[in-house]
């Protein structure tokens, strides 16, 4: 029975690590799977204790493969993921670490989010059991479970309450595991049977060693205790900030500019939709008010929208710099169940379930009714701030998924007295970029002059746009300040005072912000309950944030049966020449590379029983080291692929340049930030004269920096090839040991850009 407490203690410690990590998971499944890994790994070592030490690790790894395969199949079935076990396992092995650190909390137990905890738990049990039971080093055997527990706390970070109870339980279990065997051996005397003089010397030596150990322990407590106590009230670091979450493509960053192109090809089928609704009969809003509606009757503005089609959202644009509106969302990998936010008081909520089949729609943004609560049929990433979805792998024709949404409609009777929020929390949707034309400021001041309440100001802006401007399908794209100024005040005979929903929504949002209203622009579709959604159904509308009511949509589009009244009747700003149609190109910005999570070091062999530890504990720790090196290798390769294969030509050229500068730093020749691209190229040529034309690559970098959007795909391909040739040649010139460490060095993952 003296051998029982140690295995039980190891199982309990690994299970506590799984329970701590399971706090950020949806449901208890992960905790149960880690418990199974703890029991299996320890029991295999107990059952194989009479086998040679070198044979235990392979047997345990085979058992780990079986348990892991069963667990992955279970989680894939529960998550309704398509594909066979081999495909799911390969995807989980390739993406387990980044998806775990970019998953939305609560994390759904899927193969890619449970693989790493399962393998780490099993290896910790194997290493701990071999060291504690076979080698008899119980305290040293506790090190792998403790490191696993610390890693679980680090991964959870600030996303859960402090784990005080599990930590105390971990310490208590460790103490019991140490104390029980000691009591069983208390009657043995190490000096028994020796001569009196020798016995006295041995006992004195044991007493001195015990006293020295006690002094060391007390000294460590005195040194470490203040540091630990000082961190009690501190906020843990969130490791998710070191990993880049899924990003939208350049095409999706500003889908507002796609409306004009869709309007010119209205018959193109983008996707097909099938809708089921449940909820109050008067809670379903309409995509547009219809000919008899008055100002303020935008999408979801009131109960008069009963029974009308539901607008399907594609993107929510909150950031405006005076040139272009951008999504600016932070997407996190999510499971089927998405986070739930409490609806506004006095609002009605209808449940809308849609089955959508993608046809000609491209990009990564997924159409869905606001606000999605459950998604099946596609792996998605979700931004809770905007309530929008993306598919990180991109949309493909034939993709079919189902979305269940909670469609919230505020009480229209409360709008007239509702206030709008202010402060840092909404500064993003109140920001007005520099360079606003004076006519826009004068118009905003005129509209707000006689309308004090926030809703009255919003309704005044909506009514002014609906009464004075014409909706056309052939208006050029553009919503920068010059475009909006010409749309609002340009002469009609020169193309002014007419535009698509792009100009109407953007003008409303800018004028609203100038009057103190937090606004944003939404791009979506007028979707019938069932049937195809075509390019001509795409449109944009603005939304205003009200306290206690949330985001309320408005519809500034003119009514079909009304003739616009000339702006000159109510406002007479000086007309300006029409600006050229512009589709702003995105600014090429270096991608911040993630900083790696340092892999914990394995326990060191502090005793003479190295023969036993080589086959057991050392084997397990070698597996941990190999896993850490493999993770670093995969993360480095993923970083290189992201730099050289993703984004527009300008981004790929910038990525190729970062590969060259990182290679110089790995080779021991770092370049300073004060050097120009040409100077860096000259230094690179001096370090290693090769055939790769580094000077041409430097010229392309200067081109993308000073003339964004002018680089071609051929130039990007040439830059990628040049960078690859130079990096390969530079690596080949290094000593053999530096070439081995080149691909697993974590430096490029954390070096600042």
N, C-alpha and C positions, 0 to 999 in steps of 0.2 A: 504493500500500500504506500510505501514511502516514495515510489516512482510515480504515483498518480497525480499529486498536486502540480508538478511541473508541466506536464502536458495540458492539464486543465487550465493552468494559468496562461500558457501560450495561446490556447484557443480563445480564452476570454479576452485577452489583450487585443488579438487580431479582430475579434468580433466587435469590440468597442471602437476600433478604428473604422470598421465598416458602418457602425451605427452613427458615428460622428459625421462621416462623409454622407451618409444617407439622409441627413437633415436637409440637404439641398436637392434631394431627389423627390419625385412624385411617387408616393407610396413606399411601402417597406421592402419592395422586391430586392433592391441592391443589398440591403442589410442581410437579408436571408441568403443571398448568393455568396456574400463574403463570409458569412458564418459557415456555409458549406465548404468553401475553400479552406477555411481555418481548420475545420474538423478533418477534412480529407488529407491535407498536407501533414498534419501532426500524426494522425493515425497511420499513415503510410510509413512514417519514420519509426513509430512504435512497433508496427508489425514487422518491419525489416531491420530491427535492431540487431539481429543475429547474423545478418548478411554482411559481406565485406563493405567497408565504408564507401568504396568507389562505385558500388552498384546501386546505392540508395538514390542518388540524384537522378539517374536515368529512369528508374522505376517511378519516382515521384513525378517527374516531368511528364511521363506517359499518362499517369493518372490525372495530372493537371490538364492535359490536352483533352481528355475525355470529359472532365467536368466543365471546362470552358466551352467545348462544342455544344454540350447540352444546354448550358446557360444562354449561349448566343442564339440557339434555335428557339428557346423559350421566349426570350425578349423580342426576337424578330417576329414571332407569331403574335405576341401580344400587341406589338406596335403595327401589325399588318403591313410589314415591309415586303415589297416584291423581291423576287430573286431567290436562288437556292442558297444552301448553307455555305458553299464554297465562295460564292460571290459576296455574300454578306460578311463572311469572315475576312476576306481580302480587303474589303472596304473598311471594316473596323480596324484592322491592323495598320492600314495606311493612314487613317485619319483619326484614330482614337484619341491621341493627346490633344491636337488642336480643337476637335469638336467638343471634348470634355471641358476645355477652358473657354470655349465660345458659346456653350449651350446656355439657353435661357433657363433661369431658375423659376419654378422647380424643374429640374432636369428629368426628362422621361427616360426610364431604363430601356435603352436600345442597345444593340450590339456595340456600337461605337462609343457609348458612354459607360459601359460596364466592363469592357475588355481589360482596360488598364487596371482598375481596382481589383478585379479577379486575379489577374496574373501577379500583381504586386502582393496581394494577400497570401496567395499560395506560396510564393517564393519566400516571403517573410516567415511563414510557418515551417517550411523546409529548413531554412538556415537556422532558425531559432531552435527547432527540435534537435537537429544534429549537434549543434554546439552545446546545448544545455543537457541533453540526455546522453549522447554518445561520448562527448568529451568531458562531461561533468562540470562545465562552466556555466552555471545557471545564470549568473548575473550578465555574463557576456552574451548568453543566448537570448536575453531579453532585449538586446539592442535592435535586431531587425523589427520586432513588433512595435517598439517605441518609435523608431524612425518612420514606420508606416503610419503610426498614430499622428506624429508630427506632420507628415506629408498631408494627411487627411485634413488636419486643422488648417494647413496653409492653403489647400485648394478651396476649402469653404470660405476662408477669409472673413470679411465683414458681412457675409450674406446670411448669417444665422446668429442666434444668441450665443453668448459665451458658453463653452462646453465645460462648465465647472463640475457638474455631476459626473459625467463620463471620465474626466481627468482624475478626480478623486477615486473613482472606482478602479481606474487603471493602476494607480499607486497602491491601492489596497490589495488588488490581485497580485501585484508583483511582490509585495511584502509577504503575503501568505505563501506564495510559491517559494520564497526564500526561507521562510521561518519553519514550515512544516518538516522538510527534510532535515533541517538543523536539529530540531527536537528529537527526531528519530535517532540521530547519531550522537546525542549528548553524552551517553554513557561511555563512549570510547575515549581512551587516553592515549594521545600520540606518543607519550614518553614511557608508557608501560613496558616493563621488561628490560629497561636499560639500567646501567649501573647508576648508583645515587648521584655521583658527580656529573655524569653525562645527562641524567634526567633533569637535574637542576639547571644545567646549561641550556638544554632544549626548552624547558619551560620559560626560562628567562628570555630566550630568543623569541619565543611565541608571544610573550607578554609585550616585549619591545615592539614587535611587528604590529600587534593589535593597537598599541598606543600610537604608533606612527600613523597607522591607517585612520584612527579616530581623529588625529590632528589634521590629516589631509582632508578628511571629509568635512570637519568643522571649518577649515579654511576655505574650502570651495563654497560651502554654504554662506560664509560671511562675505565672500566676493560676489557670488551670483545672486544671492537673495535680494540685494537692493536693485540690481538690474531687472530681475523678474518682477519685483514689486512695482517698479516704475512703469512697467508695461501693462499693468492691470487695467488702467483706464484708457490705454491707447487703442486706436482703431487699427485692426489688422490690415495688412497689405492685401489687395485683391490681385491675385496672379492673372486675372483675365485682362488686366490692362497691358500686359506684355505680349498678348497674342492678338493679331489683327482679326477683327470679326469679318464675316462675309461682307463683300462690297457689291454695290450695284455697278453696272457697266456705264461707260460714258454716255451711251444712248439713254440710259434710265435716269441719269443724274438730273436731267431737265427734260422730262417728257412733254413739257408745255410746248416746246418748239415742234413736236410731232403733229400737233393738231392741224396745222395748215396743210401738211402733206397728206394726212388722212382725209381732209376735206376735199382735196383735189381728186381723190380716188375713193369716193364714198361707198362703192359697191364691194370693196375688198372685205372678205369675211375674216374677222380677227379671232373669234371664238364662239362657241355655242354654249347656251346656258339652259338649265332646267331648274325651276324654282319651286320650293315648297315653303309655305308661310304658316305661322301660328302665332296667336296673340290677340290683343284687342282689335276690333274691326276698324278702328279709326287711327291706328298707330303707324301705318305704313306710309312713308313720305313719297313724294313724287319727284322725278328728276327735273321737271321744269313745270312752271305754274299753269301753262295753258292760256288761251286767249282771254278768259274772263277774270283772271286773277290780277290782283293789284300789287303794288310794290311790297316787298317783304315776304312774298309768298314763294320763296325759293325752295330748294330741296329740303324737305323735312321741316318747313317753317310752321306748319300748323295742321290742325285736324282735318282741314278741307282736302287733304291729299289722300283720303281713304281710297283704297283699291287701285291706286295708280302704280305703274312699274317702279321698281326699286333701283336707284342709281348704284352702279357698281364702281367702286373706287379702284384706281390703278396706283396713284401716287399722291402724296401730300407734300407740298413744297412750303417750307417755313423760312428759308434763308433767301434774302435778296440783297445784292450788292450794288444795285443801280444799273446792272447790265443784264443779269439773268437770275431767274429763280432756280433754286436747287433743293433737292430732297434733303440732304444733310442728316439722314437718319442713321442710327446705330443698330444694326440688325444682329440678332443672336440666334444661333441654331435652336430650334424648338421642336418639341414632340408634337403629338396629335393634339394634346390639351394645352391651350394657350392661357396666359395669366388672365384672371378676371378682375376687373375694376368695378367698384360699386357705382351703379347708375345715379344720376343726379336726382335729388328729391323732386317729387311731383311729376316725374317724367314717365312716359309709357315705354315699355320695352316689348318688341316683337321678335320672335325667333324666326330667322330666315335660313333655310338650308338650300344651297345651290350646288348643282353638279355642273362643272365647267369642263369643256373639252377645248383645248387650244388648237387653233387652225393657223392663221397667218400672223398672230401676235409674236413679236420677237422681244429679246431682252431677258431680264430676270424678274421683273415685277410681275406679281400674280394678281389678277383682278379678283376682288372680293367685296362683298357688302360690308359696311362698317357695322359693328366691330367684330372681327373674327374671334371665335372662341374654340373651335375645333377644326382641324384639317386632316383629312385622310387621303391617301393616294399619291402624295408627293412629299418629299423631304423639304421643309421650308425653314426660313429664318424670319424672325418677327421683330418689329420695332414697336414696343408698347406705347411710345409717345404719340406716334402718328396712326397706329393701328393698321399698318400696311405689311405686306408679306413679299418676300422674294424667294425664288428657287435658286440656290447658289450655283447649281449646274446649268442654269439657263433654261428657257422655254423651248420645247420642241413640238412640232406638229403631232397631234394625236395624244398629247399629255392630258390625262383626265384626273381630276381631283374633286373632292367634295369639301365645301366650307359651310360650317354652321356659325351664324353670326347673331349677335344680340343688337338689333337695330333700335337705337334709343331716340325718342322724340321728346324734346322738352315741352313743357306747358307754354303754349303761345301767349296765354294771359299774363304770364310773369315777365315777358320780354320788355314791356314798356317801362317798368320800374327797375329792371336789372342793371347792375353796375358792371364795370369791366375791371379785371385785376390789374395790378401794377407791381413793379419791383423787379428784382433780379430773375425771378422764376419765369417771367414772361418778357424779359428784355429782348430775347431773340425774335419774338413775333411783333415787337414794337419798334425794332430798329429801322431807321430811315438812313440809307447811305448818303454820303455827301454828293453834291452835284444836282440836287433837285431843281428843275427849271422853275423860274419865278411864276409862270402862269399856273403850274400845278399847285404851288403854295397858295396863290391867290384864290384859286378855285376851292381848295380845301378849306381855307378860312371863310370863304363866302358860304359854303354849305354848312359849316359848323356854327356860323354866326347866330342863326336863329333856331338852332337845335341843340339844346343843352344836354338832354339825356343821351346816353350811349346808343340806345336802340334808335332814337330819332335821328341821330347823325348817320348811322348805318343805313336807315331807310331813305334818308335824303340823298346819300351817294348813290344808292341803288336806283332811286327814281330818276335822278338826273341822267345817269347813263342810259337807262331804258327809254327815256323820252327824247334824247338828243342824238342818238347814234344808230347806225344801220349795221345789221348783222349780215355779212357776206361770206362766201366760201373761198373766194379767190384773193383775199387780202394777204399780203406777204407776212411771213413770220417775223417776230421781233417784239420784245417787251422791255428793252432798255429805256432809260429816261428819254432819249431823243425820239424813240418810236412812240412811246406813250404821249409825249408832248404833241407830236404830229397827229396821232389818232384823236386826241381831245380837241386840238385847236387848229389843225391844218385845214386849208380851204377844201371844200367839197369837190370842186372841179379839178383838184390836183390829187385826189385820192384820200383826203383827210376825212375824219368823222365816220369812218367805216372800218370794220375789222371782224375777225373771228372771235370766238369765245375766249381765245388767248388774251387779246387786248382788253376785252371787257373785264375779265376776272383780275388781270394784273393791274388795270387802272383802279378798280374798286379797292384792291388790297393796298396799293400805295396811297390813294386818297384817304382810306380808312386809317392807316398808320399816321398820316399827317394830321388827322383830327384826334389822335390819341386812342384809336381802337386797335387791339391786338388782332391781327389778321393773318391769314395764310391762304394759299391757292391749292385747290384739289383738282386733279385730272382724273376723269372717269368716263363712263359710258351711260347713255340712256338705254337700259336693257329691258326688253320685254320679259314677261315671266318665263316664257319658253321660246326657244328659237335662236337663230344666229344673231350675233352682234357684229355689225359691220363698221368700217372705218368712219362712215358718215354719222355714226352714233356717238363718236367721241366728242367730248366738250369739257370745258373747265368752269369751275365756279368758285367764288370766294367764301370764306367762313370767318366768323367773328367769335371770339371767346368771351363769354359772359360768366360772371360769378354765380355759382350754384346751378348753372344750366349747361355748362360745357360749350363746345363748339357748335354754333348755329349757322347753317348755310343760308346764303342769299343768292338771288338770281337777278343780276343786272342786265340780262339780255332783253332787247325790245320785244314787244308783243307783235305777233305776226300781222295783225290787222290795223296797226297804228303807223302813221307816217311820222318819221322823226322830225322834231322841230329844230330849226337851225340854232346852233350854239350862240350865234351872234345876237339872238333876241334876248338872252339872259346874261351873256358874258362876252366881252369883246377884247380878248388878248391879241397881241400882235401875232399875225400868222408867220410861220416859219417854213422854209423849204423842206420838202419831204426828205427824210434820211433814207439811205439805201437799206434794202432788206438785209437784216443781219441775223445770223445764227451764231451766237457767241460760242467760241471754242473754249473748252475747259482749260484752266491753267494747269500746267504740268507741275505737280508738286511731288517731291520725293516721298515715297511711302515709308512710314516709320516702321522699322523692322522690330519684331517682338524680341524682348529679352527672355532668355531661356530660364526655366526653372531648374536650379542646380540639383543634380541627382545626388541623393544621400550616399555618403561613403559607407562601405561595408565595414563590419567590425574587424578590428585588428587582432591578430593572434598574439596574446600576451603570455602564453604559457608554453611549456615544453611539449604538449601533446599535439604536435603539428601533424603527425601521421594520421591521427584520427580526423583532424579538421580538414585535411586536404580533400578527402573523399566526400565529406558531408557538408559542413558549414561553408568551406571555401568554394565548393562546387556551386552551392546556392548563391553565394555572393558574386561569383563569377558570372552567373546568369543575370544577376541584377546589373552588374557593370556592362555586360553585353547589351542588355535591354536599354540602358541609358545611352550607350554609344550609338545603338541603332536609332533611338529616338532623335538624338542630335543629328545623325546622318539624314534621317527623313526630313527633319525641320530645315536643315541647310538646303537640301535638294528642293523642298517646297518653296523656300525663299528664292532660290535661283530661277525656278520655273515661273514664279509670280513676277519676277523682274523681267524676264526675257520673253515670256509668251503671252502675258496678259496686258490689257489696256491698249490705247491707241499707239501709233508709231512714236509719238513724243515720249510717252511713258516707257516704252520698251528701250528707247535710246538712253533715257535717264537710268533705267535699270542696268543696261550694259555698262554704263560708266561707273555705277556703284560696284559692279562686279570687279572692274579693273582696280578701283581704289581699295576695295577690300583685299584683293589679292596682293597689292603692294604692301598693305599693312601686315598681312599674314607672312609675307616674305621678309619682314623686318625693315621695310622702307616706308613708313607712314608718311602721308602728305598732309600738310597743314591746310586749315580751312581758308587761310588768307591767300592761297595760291589760285591763280586762274586756271581754267581748263587747259590752256596752251602750255602753261608752266608745268602742270601735272603731267601732260603728255611728254614734255621734254625730259622730265625726271624719270618717267617710265621707260623712255628710250635709253636713258643713261644706265638704268638698272639692268636692262636686258635688251640689247639690240636684236630685234627679230623682224621677220617679214610683215607681221601684223601692223597695219597703218594706224597707230594710236593717234597720230595727229589728225587724221580724218575723223576719227571718233570724237576727238575734242571739238572739231569744227561742228559736227552734228549736235553736240551738247550745247554749244553756244547758239546754234540756230534755234533749237527748241526753247532755250531760255529767253532769247530776245525776239523771236518771231514764232510764238506758239501757234500750233496748228498747221505749219507749213511743211513739216516732215512727211515723207511718203513711206509707204510700206516697204519699198525697195531699200530706202535708206535705213529703215529700222532693221531689216534683215541683214544688211551689210554691217551695221553696228553690232548686232548680236554675234555675227561670225567673227568680226575683228576681236571683240572682247573674249570670245571663247578661245581663239588661237593664242592670244597673249597670255591669258590665265593658264592655259595648258602648258605653254612654254615656260612660264615663270615657275610653275609647280615642278616641272620636270628638272629644273635647274637646282632645286633644293636638295639637301641631304635626304637619304632614304627615310630617316626617322621623322623628318618634318613632312615628307610626303604622306606618311601614314597618318599623321595627326591633322593634315590639311582639311580633310572633309568633315572631321568631327569637332573641330575647334568651335566653341560657342561664341567666339567674338563677333562675327558678322551679325548674329541674331540680336545683339544688344548694343552694338556701336551706334552712337547718335549720328543723325543725318543732318 
